[in-house]
Amino acid sequence: QLQLVESGGGLVQPGGSLRLSCAASGFTLDSYAIGWFRQAPGKEREGVSCISYGGVNVGYADSVKGRFTISRSNAKNTVYLQMNSLKPEDTGVYYCAADRRSYRTICTIVDDKGLYDPWGQGTQVTVSS
């Protein structure tokens, strides 16, 4: 019943940009902190960015600071990840997920003890020349 759907992935050249979207159905996304994660083939899933309830707190992995920007639109029930200056190492499947604790005004990119649930199915991002 609770579902997240990612979109906006694609193939871009190094230095290019993409904007990913995370849309919710079955629940109100603005009640939850949201995280973006990615997984490259043969690699573990890693946290990329997060945004708190109310958008007052954001977090980024060191590898994407200064290049990625997370935001949310409560009116559209959607969270966005703007990705600029993309690098080949950014390649992977990108997932969004909701912190199952409601109304958290801080967020984390570490999914400890299954903190994030539900998860979307992912959108592929490929950065290659």
Phi, psi and omega in degrees: 000324177266127187217140171241140181230122177267150175206168175104356178288171180168191179258125178224157175279155174307137184090351180279182184227151171217152171239117178268148178238145176233109183250145183249147170226146179088352177202166180268112186295329185292351177279354190230147164290144184236137176243148170251135180228160177219156180217121175270156179305130179076004181244160176284153176293138181231148177286140182247309185200162177208160177218138185277169165306134181079352178069016185279344181226134176229157177220151180219144168294148180303328184291343183241357180301135181086348181245327182252147177224127178258144179207170179217150175237105179295325180298326180262001180054044189220144171245140183243153171230105176275122184243115179245165178049048186294144180242156177306326180289353173279354181298137177161179173270126182258131181239145167249155181207154181257132170295119187288356172271126186282149169060036177281122181268005166232158181225165180220147175265005178261118180270076180274132176057038178064038182300322184265127178189130006278172176244148170280179181272348175098155174226136186280130173241123179235122180246110185203147175265000000 
